[in-house]
Amino acid sequence: MDESQLTPRDADYWGAVELDARGWVESYNAPLRIALGLRPDIEFLKMIVGTDPSKLSPFVRVTSTDAIEICFPQGYFVWFDNAATFMNLNAAFRDRVNLCRAFEQQDHSRFFHSTWSRWLVLHEVGHVVCGHLAIRRIQTFDEFEAADTIGRLSPEQLALRRAIEIDADVWAAQMFFVTIGSITAKNYWDGLYHTEKAAGYGMKDLAMIFLPFFMEWDHVGPEVARTHPKIYERLIVMLVYGQSAFLANAGEHGPELWNVFMLGIKEAITYLWGLEGSMLHKERPTVDLVSHWKRLTDAGVQHRRLHSFKDDWLKGTPPGLASE
């Protein structure tokens, strides 16, 4: 595939990408209303598109009417379209994605964006359900803030902010893979890949699609002005908490298919490691979920949940993981 075969990046393209993100936001509106005991006529959750050129990261905020808005800045879609374009045009990477091999002449950017948007919506909804807005006692929760704002936080406050981002990622991983497990058990992948190996193809492609997404976040924002997890932290959270959610819902072939996902992560890392400037070359941070768990429970975050949900990691014992 070459650049001339990409879908034109015109108003129709950006409108479709935004529409997919809006669809994921709206899909959680009714479940959240029910979970929180709100009236069915209330539009509790909605999406807006931000135009502030300084913003790249989606964020969640409470409106004056106590509704929840998830803001996707226009800059986010443009920034991450670079990753989608790379995934389409880099022949070696594209050849590793089963969907691209099956439909060689198609631009799959919209599918990549939709998958990423689904994860981000879950992360932002996680901030709401997990009670993080109440913890901060402010109206907006943004991972990327001005450097002077971050600089005014004490080391303890900054550590709690980072732990809160991990908490939202844990919730997103669990909810995402509950759904992936459920559609796998219902043979959803068959309609996408049209082969008896469809589920395996789908799980490998998820791995290949997510790694560039997580890598790209490490390019966003100055180092001192962000609290979101780094790529290795996000991978560990996804693999640890996504696995249990997937296996509980995927049926008898779940373990085999999760292994395919893990092999896909390994293949993606192996290839992307060789790229010049790869964020994978950065020093790997300590992934210490125990410390995050302790900060969150010491702050009483487990008691601020707006809704009780299955397998809440803060209501069990500390995770037995501290990886160098």
VOROMI-962782 format. One record per atom (N, C-alpha, C): residue in one letter; x, y, z. Coordinates in steps of 0.2 Angstrom, whole numbers, plus 5000, padded with zeros to 4 digits. Each point is the difference from the previous one (the first is absolute). Layout:
BEGIN
aXYZ
...
REM end
This chain:
BEGIN
m500449945000
m499650065000
m500450065000
d499950054996
d500350075000
d499650055002
e500350065001
e499650065003
e499450024996
s500149994993
s499450024996
s499449965001
q500149945004
q499449965001
q499750015007
l500350045004
l499750025006
l499350044999
t499650005004
t499350045000
t500250075001
p499850044996
p500250075000
p499850035007
r500550045003
r499950025007
r499650074999
d499349994998
d499650064999
d499550005006
a499550054999
a499550015005
a499649935001
d499949974995
d499649945001
d500349945004
y500750004999
y500449955003
y500050025008
w500250065001
w500050025007
w499350005004
g499550014996
g499350005003
g499949925001
a500249964996
a499849935002
a500449975006
v500750025000
v500449985006
v499750035006
e499850065000
e499650035006
e499449975002
l499649984995
l499449965000
l500149945004
d500549964998
d500149945003
d500250015008
a500450055001
a500150015008
a499450025003
r499650044997
r499350025003
r499649945001
g500049954996
g499649945000
g500249965007
w500650005001
w500349965006
w499750045006
v500150075000
v499850035006
v499249995001
e499650014995
e499349995001
e499849935002
s500449954998
s499949935002
s500049995007
y500450045004
y500049995007
y499550055004
n499650044996
n499650045004
n499449975004
a499749954996
a499549965004
a500249965005
p500549964999
p500349965005
p500250045007
l500350064998
l500250045006
l499450035004
r499550024996
r499450025003
r499749955005
i499949944997
i499749945004
i500549995006
a500649994999
a500549985006
a499950065005
l500050064998
l500050055005
l499350025003
g499449964997
g499450025002
g499750064998
l500250034994
l499750064998
l499449994995
r499650055000
r499450004995
r500249984993
p499649964997
p500149984993
p500050064995
d499750055002
d500050064995
d500650055000
i500549985005
i500550055001
i500649984995
e500350044997
e500649994996
e500650025004
f500249945004
f500550015005
f500750014997
l500149964994
l500750004997
l500050024993
k500450054998
k500050024993
k500750024998
m500150004994
m500750024997
m499950074997
i500650035001
i500150074996
i500749994997
v500050044994
v500750014997
v500350065002
g500650005003
g500350065002
g500450034994
t500150075000
t500350044995
t500650035003
d500249995006
d500650035003
d500649974997
p500450044996
p500649974997
p500549975005
s500050025006
s500549985005
s499849935003
k499449984999
k499849935002
k500149954995
l500349945003
l500049944996
l499749945003
s499950005006
s499849955004
s499250005001
p499649954999
p499350005002
p500050015008
f499550035002
f499950015007
f499250005002
v499949995007
v499350005002
v499950065005
r499450024999
r499850065005
r499250005002
v499950035005
v499350005002
v499750074998
t499450004997
t499750064998
t499650045006
s499850064998
s499650035005
s499349975002
t499849954996
t499449975001
t500149935003
d500749995002
d500249935003
d500049944995
a500050024993
a500149954995
a500849994999
i500149954997
i500849984999
i500150014993
e500550044998
e500250014993
e500749974999
i500149964995
i500749974998
i500250054994
c500550035001
c500250054994
c500649964996
f499949994994
f500549984995
f500350064997
p500650035001
p500250054996
p500149984993
q499950054995
q500249994993
q500749984999
g500450035004
g500849985000
g500149935001
y499649975005
y500149935001
y500049964994
f499450014996
f499949964994
f500550014995
v500350064999
v500550014995
v500649975002
w500250015007
w500649975002
w500149934999
f499449965002
f500049935000
f499949974993
d499850044996
d499949984993
d500749994997
n500550035003
n500749984997
n500249935002
a499849985005
a500149925002
a499649964995
a499350024999
a499649964995
a500350004993
t500350064998
t500350004994
t500649964999
f500450005005
f500649955000
f499849935000
m499549985004
m499849935000
m499749984993
n499750054996
n499849984993
n500650004995
l500450045001
l500550014994
l500749965002
n500149995006
n500749965001
n499849934998
a500349974995
a499949944997
a500149945005
a500650015004
a500149945004
a499650005006
f499750065003
f499550005005
f499449974997
r499850034995
r499349984997
r500049934999
d500549974997
d500049934999
d499949955006
r500150035006
r499949975006
r499350005003
v499650054997
v499350015002
v499549964995
n499749955003
n499649954996
n499550044996
l499650055003
l499550044997
l500350034993
c500650035001
c500350034994
c500249954995
r500249945002
r500249954995
r499349984996
a499549995004
a499449984997
a499750054995
f500150065002
f499750054996
f500550054998
e500449984995
e500750044999
e499950074997
q499550014997
q499950074996
q499650055005
q499849985006
q499650045004
q500450045005
d499850065001
d500350045005
d499649985007
h500449985005
h499649975006
h500150055005
s500250064999
s500150055005
s499350015004
r499550004997
r499450025004
r499849945005
f500249944998
f499949945005
f500550015006
f500750024998
f500450015006
f499850065004
h499850054997
h499750065005
h499449985004
s499649964997
s499449985004
s500249955006
t500549964999
t500249955005
t500450055006
w500450044998
w500350055005
w499550045003
s499550034997
s499550045003
s499649965005
r499949944999
r499649965004
r500449995007
w500649994999
w500449995006
w500050075004
l500150054997
l500150075003
l499350025003
v499449984997
v499450015003
v499949965007
l500249945000
l500049965006
l500550035005
h500650024998
h500450035005
h499750075003
e499750044996
e499750065003
e499349985004
v499649954998
v499549985004
v500249975006
g500649975000
g500349975006
g500150055005
h500250064998
h500150065005
h499450025004
v499449994996
v499450025003
v499849945005
v499949944997
v499849955004
v500449985006
c500650014999
c500549995006
c500050065005
g499750054999
g499950055005
g500650055000
h500450014994
h500650045000
h499850075000
l499450024997
l499950075000
l499850035007
a499749955004
a499850025007
a500750015004
i500549954999
i500650015003
i500350065000
r500150034993
r500350064999
r499650065002
r499449995001
r499550065002
r500150064995
i500149984993
i500050054995
i499549974994
q499950044995
q499549994995
q500349964994
t500750004999
t500349974994
t500649955002
f500049954997
f500649955001
f500450004993
d500650025000
d500450014994
d500749975002
e500249954996
e500649975001
e500650054998
f499950044996
f500550054997
f499850075002
e500450035005
e499950065002
e500650054999
a499950065001
a500650045000
a500549985005
a500750014998
a500549985004
a500050035007
d499850075000
d500050035006
d499549975005
t499449984997
t499549965004
t500349945003
i500349964996
i500349945003
i500550025005
g500450054999
g500650025004
g499750025007
r499450025001
r499850025006
r499749945004
l500049944998
l499849955004
l500649975004
s499849985006
s500549975004
s500249934997
p500549975002
p500249934998
p499449955001
e499750015006
e499549955002
e499450014995
q499850074999
q499450014996
q500249974992
l500650014998
l500149984993
l500049935000
a500349965005
a499949935000
a499349975000
l499650045004
l499349985000
l499650014993
r500250064997
r499850014993
r500249944995
r500649985001
r500249954995
r499749935002
a499849995007
a499749945002
a499350004997
i499750065000
i499350014998
i499949984992
e500650024996
e500049984993
e500049924999
i500449975004
i500049935000
i499449975002
d499650035005
d499449975002
d499550014994
a500050054996
a499650014994
a500249954995
d500649984999
d500249964995
d499849925002
v500049995007
v499849935002
v499349994998
w499650055001
w499350004999
w499949994992
a500350044996
a500050004993
a500249934998
a500549975002
a500249934998
a499549955002
q499750005006
q499549965001
q499450004996
m499750064999
m499450014996
m500149984993
f500650024997
f500249994993
f500049934999
f500349965004
f500149934999
f499449965002
v499650025004
v499449975001
v499650004994
t500050064996
t499650004994
t500449964995
i500650004999
i500449964995
i499949925002
g500049995006
g499949935002
g499349974998
s499550055001
s499349984998
s499949994993
i500350054996
i499950004992
i500349944997
t500649985004
t500449944998
t499649945001
a499649995005
a499649955002
a499449994995
k499850064997
k499450004996
k500350004992
n500649984999
n500350004993
n499950064996
y500150065004
y500050064996
y500550014995
w500649975001
w500650014995
w499849974994
d499649945000
d499949974993
d499750054995
g499650045002
g499750054995
g500550054997
l500650015004
l500550054998
l500549974996
y500249945001
y500649964997
y499849954995
h499449975001
h499749954995
h500549945000
t500249975005
t500549955001
t499949965006
e500149945000
e500049965007
e500550025005
k500550044998
k500550025005
k499850075002
a499450024998
a499850075001
a500250035007
a499849965005
a500150035007
a500850015002
g500449954997
g500750015001
g500350064996
y499750014994
y500250064996
y499850075004
g499450005003
g499850065003
g500450015006
m500149955004
m500450015006
m500750034999
k500349974995
k500750024998
k500050074997
d499550024996
d499950074998
d499950055005
l499649985005
l499950055006
l500750015003
a500549965001
a500650015003
a500450044995
m500049994994
m500450044995
m499750075000
i499350015001
i499750074999
i500250045007
f500049975005
f500150035007
f500750035001
l500549964998
l500750025002
l500250074997
p499850014994
p500250064997
p499650065003
f499449995002
f499650045004
f500350025007
f500249955004
f500350025006
f500750034999
m500449984995
m500650034998
m499950084999
e499550014996
e499950074998
e499850055006
w499749975005
w499950045006
w500650035003
d500649964999
d500650025003
d500350064997
h499750014994
h500350064996
h499650065002
v499450005003
v499650055001
v500250045007
g500050064999
g500150055006
g500750005003
p500250055003
p500750005003
p500049965006
e500649975001
e500149955005
e499750025007
v500150065002
v499850025007
v499350025001
a499650004994
a499350025000
a499549954999
r500249945002
r499549944999
r500049955006
t499549975001
t499949955005
t499849934997
h499950004994
h499749934997
h500649955000
p499749945001
p500549945000
p500550004993
k500649985001
k500449994994
k499849934997
i500349994994
i499849954996
i500149935004
y500649995003
y500049935004
y499550005005
e499950055004
e499550005005
e499349984997
r499850034994
r499449994997
r499949924998
l500649984997
l500049934998
l499949955005
i500350015006
i500049965006
i499350005002
v499750065001
v499350005003
v499549964995
m500150024993
m499549964995
m500149935001
l500649975000
l500149935000
l499849975007
v500150035005
v499849975007
v499350005001
y499750064999
y499350015001
y499549984994
g500350014994
g499649984994
g500049925000
q500549975002
q500049934999
q499449965004
s499950025006
s499549975005
s499350024997
a499950064998
a499450024997
a499849964993
f500549994996
f499949964994
f499949935001
l500449975004
l499949935002
l499349985003
a499850055004
a499349995003
a499450004995
n500250034994
n499450014996
n500149964993
a500649984998
a500149984993
a499949934999
g499849965005
g499849934998
g500649955000
e499949944998
e500549955001
e500750014996
h499950044995
h500750024996
h500350065003
g499850035005
g500350065003
g500749995001
p500349955004
p500750005001
p500450004994
e499849964995
e500450004994
e500050064996
l499450045000
l500050064997
l500350065003
w500049995007
w500450055004
w500849994998
n500249944999
n500749994999
n500150034993
v499650004995
v500150034994
v500050075001
f499650035004
f500150075001
f500750025003
m500249965005
m500750015003
m500649994994
l499949964996
l500549994995
l500050064995
g499450034999
g499950064996
g500350065003
i500050005007
i500350065003
i500849994999
k500249945001
k500749984999
k500350024993
e499649984995
e500250024993
e500050074999
a499550045002
a500050075000
a500650035003
i500149985006
i500650035003
i500749984996
t500049944998
t500649984996
t500150054994
y499550014996
y500150044994
y500150075002
l499550035004
l500150075002
l500650025003
w500349955004
w500650025003
w500650024995
g499949984994
g500550014995
g500050074997
l499450045001
l499950064997
l500450055004
e500350054996
e500450055002
e499550055004
g500350025006
g499650045005
g499449975003
s500049935000
s499449965003
s500050025008
m499450015003
m500050015007
m500149945004
l500149944996
l500149945004
l500850005002
h500450054997
h500750005002
h500150045007
k499550045002
k500050035006
k500149955006
e500450035005
e500149965006
e499349975003
r500049945001
r499349975002
r499950025007
p499550035002
p499950025007
p499749935004
t500150015007
t499849955004
t499250005000
v499749944999
v499350004999
v499849975007
d499850045005
d499949985007
d499250015001
l499649954999
l499350015001
l499850005007
v500549975004
v499850005007
v500050075003
s500550044998
s500150065003
s499450054998
h499849994994
h499450044997
h499449975004
w499949945001
w499449975004
w500050035007
k500650015003
k500050025007
k499950075001
r500250044995
r499850075000
r499350014999
l499749974995
l499350004999
l499649985006
t500149955003
t499649975006
t500250055006
d500650025001
d500150055005
d499650065000
a499950024994
a499650064998
a499249995000
g499849935001
g499349985001
g499750004993
v500349994995
v499750014993
v499549945000
q500149945003
q499649954999
q499350015003
h499950055004
h499450025003
h499650054996
r500450034995
r499750064996
r499749974994
r500049944999
r499749974993
r499350025000
l499850034994
l499350014999
l499549944999
h500449954998
h499649944999
h500449945002
s499849955003
s500449945002
s500049954994
f500649984998
f500149964994
f500449945001
k499949954997
k500349945001
k500850004999
d500449975004
d500749995000
d500350075000
d499750045005
d500450075001
d500649985004
w500650024996
w500749985003
w500150035007
l499750065001
l500150035007
l499749975005
k499549954999
k499649975005
k500349935002
g500549984997
g500349945001
g500750015004
t500449954999
t500750015003
t500450034995
p500650035003
p500450034995
p500349964994
p500050024994
p500349964995
p500749985001
g500149934999
g500649975001
g500550014994
l500150074999
l500450024994
l500450065001
a500749995000
a500450065000
a500649984996
s499950024993
s500549984995
s500550054999
e500649984999
e500650054998
e500050014993
REM end
